[in-house]
Amino acid sequence: MGTSPAINESRRDVERVFRRYDRQLKGFIELRDLHRVNSEAKENLDASTLEKMYHRAAGEPNKGITFEDFYQSMVHRMFWWYF
């Protein structure tokens, strides 16, 4: 499994992906975590795109992307990063 779970993956599968971003076990993902995973995965998304992804996914951007925010974005809003 990569960094983008498919629609048929379970909540547990999405949790595993979330943990790839939240390595420090903070309970949320910060913008810098998106940058790190983007770099490691060699996705080549620019900073503007990552910032848009972050702000779309975060329920409250100043509190980061919680697991629930992440889950909703990944499962219920497929291709959320393109909008």
C-alpha positions in Angstrom: 0.0 0.0 0.0 1.3 3.4 -0.9 0.3 6.8 0.5 -3.1 6.9 -1.1 -5.6 4.3 0.0 -8.2 3.0 -2.4 -11.9 3.4 -1.8 -12.3 -0.2 -0.7 -9.6 -0.2 2.0 -10.6 -0.4 5.6 -10.3 2.2 8.3 -7.3 0.3 9.7 -5.6 0.5 6.3 -6.1 4.3 6.3 -4.7 4.4 9.8 -1.5 2.8 8.5 -1.2 5.4 5.9 -1.9 8.2 8.4 0.9 6.8 10.6 3.3 7.2 7.6 2.7 10.9 7.8 2.4 11.2 11.6 5.6 9.5 12.6 6.0 11.4 15.8 2.5 10.1 16.9 1.2 13.6 17.5 -2.3 12.6 16.5 -2.3 15.0 13.6 -0.4 15.8 10.4 1.3 19.1 9.9 2.1 20.7 6.6 5.8 19.8 7.1 4.7 16.1 7.3 3.1 16.4 3.9 6.3 17.9 2.5 8.4 15.1 4.0 6.2 12.3 2.7 6.0 14.0 -0.7 9.8 14.1 -0.8 10.2 10.5 0.3 7.6 9.2 -2.1 9.1 11.3 -4.9 5.7 12.6 -5.7 7.1 15.9 -6.9 4.1 18.0 -5.8 4.9 21.7 -5.5 4.6 23.6 -2.2 1.4 25.4 -3.4 -0.3 22.1 -4.2 0.7 20.6 -0.8 -0.6 23.7 1.0 -4.0 23.4 -0.8 -4.1 19.7 0.1 -3.4 20.6 3.7 -6.0 23.3 4.0 -8.7 21.2 2.2 -8.1 18.2 4.5 -7.6 20.0 7.8 -10.9 20.6 9.7 -9.0 23.3 11.6 -5.8 24.1 9.8 -4.1 25.6 13.0 -4.6 22.2 14.7 -3.3 20.0 11.8 -5.0 17.2 9.9 -6.5 14.8 12.5 -7.0 11.1 11.7 -10.8 11.8 11.2 -10.0 14.6 8.8 -7.6 12.4 6.9 -10.0 9.5 6.8 -12.8 11.6 5.5 -10.5 13.1 2.9 -9.1 9.8 1.7 -12.2 7.7 1.7 -15.1 10.0 1.1 -13.5 12.6 -1.1 -11.5 10.6 -3.5 -9.0 12.8 -5.5 -9.4 15.5 -2.8 -5.9 16.7 -3.6 -6.8 17.8 -7.1 -9.5 20.4 -6.2 
